[in-house]
Amino acid sequence: MPNRAYHVVSNPDGGWAVRREGAVRASKRFDTKGDAVRYARSVCRGERLDLVVHGSDGTIREKSSYGNGRYPARG
């Protein structure tokens, strides 16, 4: 299922980025992880997509689904 999720990832230039699965560039950048997660969660709810939140080391910390996705919703 390509392009079915948004990922919150650490930005190499500092801060956090929200990136659609399969995209090369970030959709939006934020200073804090909390702001990035809130934005990504609202987009995923609206578009009924999955959300994958990564830690600063790149590991997956949380997965949620806001539609007919692959992961159970977590808030």
C-alpha positions, 0 to 999 in steps of 0.5 A: 500500500504505497503512500498510505501514511505520513511519517514524523521524522527527525530533520537533519537540519534540526527540528522535525519533519512530516513526510508522506510515505514515499516522498523525497522532501518533507511536507512541512517542518517544525521546531518541536516533535509535538507540533509535528505530531499534532499536524501530522495527526490532523492530516491523517485524520482528514485524509484517513491515512496512517501515522508513523512517528519515529524517534530521533534515532530513526526507530519507530515509536508509534503507529496509528491509523485514522481510516482503513489503515494498517494500524489501530488508532491511538488517540 
